[in-house]
Amino acid sequence: MSGWSEPLARAYAACEAAARPHGGNALVVRRLLPSSMRPHLAAVSAYLHTAERIAGERATPAADRLTRLDAWQRRLHAAAAVDGSGRPPHAHEDLLIVALAHSIRSLDLPLAWFDELVSACGQDTTTTRYDSWAGLFDYCRRAANPVGRLLLRIAGYRDEALHPASDALCTALQLTRFWQDFSRDWVIGQLYVPRDVSAACRAREMDLQGPFLNDAWAAAISQCIDETRARFEAGRVICDAVAGRLRYERRLTWLRGTETLERVEHAGIALLSHRPEMGMAAVPRLLWRAARWPPPATRSARG
């Protein structure tokens, strides 16, 4: 952006490059946002993706990954406290830290939200099961909800009354990713269906041998989808509570999430071996639906 020093502009460019491979059609959604927001969002994404990459290095002992995550978190705290935008960074990851620290200082972004994101990444290294919805929602509170709050803050919204709806949408999106990635996660030993749900449905882990879910697991997934859909309904409020281009971005994000959830539901018993996908071909149709967005009272609970 104009007015930035060459080192700072280079730092944000590194964030854009780091965030791009993780974007997919979500990157198209973000393109709806004003250009002034995008560098800051790229800095947030690049920082988070680095933490996720550290947590996901399963060949590295969990204790070592936690140590590296702690160091990554402390580097951000140190950089946010000092204006280092004029000094040339000396490593690729320093570029990401320089850019995000600048965003934090210039937009007054709470460091605590970044701490929660890193905390959730740390939990990924040690936790493979959740006993109840309470535990899973607590994970989503730290892994997903800060992203929505940061988006609002970067867009200039500081009204905390917006947080519950934003949190509900972000939690719904996170849960949808869990069910969408059910087969992938199971291969690496991760299971996000709460134990009290699987127990109530008499779904046993020993029956997850594939390629199809049995009736008990199909019932458990159905309960998870219903819970996720309720979160989407609670999160729909944020789509009309904001204005301008952010309103259309939130609408498109909501529509993209609910349609992905529907694809998970339609996958049915094949979910154990099939990952429901939504390609770029769906974007024009979702854009059209976002432009024709009806008021909440006229929309069905199924979205």
C-alpha positions, 0 to 999 in steps of 0.5 A: 500500500502507498506510504509503506516502507519497502521492508513493510511492503515486502513483508505484506507481500510475503503474507499474501504469498503464504496465505494464497495456497490455503485460500481455494474458493475462500480466496475468491470470497475474500476478494469481495472485501475492500483492498485496504483490508486484504493485506491485514487479513493476509497477515492474519492468515499467514501467521495462523497457517504457520502455527497450524503447520507447526502443530501438524508436523506429526513426525515431530514430538508433541513437546517439540511442537508446543515449544515451537508454537510458544516461540512463535507466539512470543515472537509476535508479542515482542514484535507488536511491542516495538515498531520494527517496520523500518528494519529489514527482516532477515528470515521469511518468517520474520516477514510474516511477524513484521507485517502482522505486528504492524497490523496489530499496532495500526488497527489495535487488534487484540493480541489475546485473540492471536494467543487463543488461535495458537492455543488451539493449535497447541491443543491439536498436538495433544487432543484427538477426542472430545467428550462433549459438545462443551469441549468441542465448542471451547476448542472452536471458541479459540480455533475459529471465533477469533478469526471472525472477530479479527475480520470485524475489527479490521473492517472497523467494527468494534461493537461487541454486540456483533460477537455472538453472531460472528462466533456462531458463524465461525463455529459452524464453519469450523464444525462443517470442516470437521464433518467434511474432513471426517475420513481424512481425520480418521486416517490420522487418528483424529475424531471430532464427533463428541463421545457423548453423541457417539455413545448415545447412538451406540456408534463404536470406533471399531466399526469405522473400518470403511468404506461406509458408515453403519447406521449408528455412525450415520445417526451420530453424524446426523446429530452433528449436522443438526447441531452445526445447522443450528449454529449457522442459523444463529450466525446468519444475523451477522450477514445483515448486521454489517454493511458494504462489501463486508455484508456480501462477503459474510453472506457468501461465506454463510452460503458457502458453509451451509451448502458444504454442510448440505453436501456432507449430509448428502454424502451420507454413509459414504462420508467415511471414504468420500470428502464432499467438495465444492469447486470454483464452479459453485462460486457464480451461483453462490454470488447470485444467491448472495445478491438475492439474499432474502430477509431472515424471516423468509429463509428456510432453516435449511438455508 
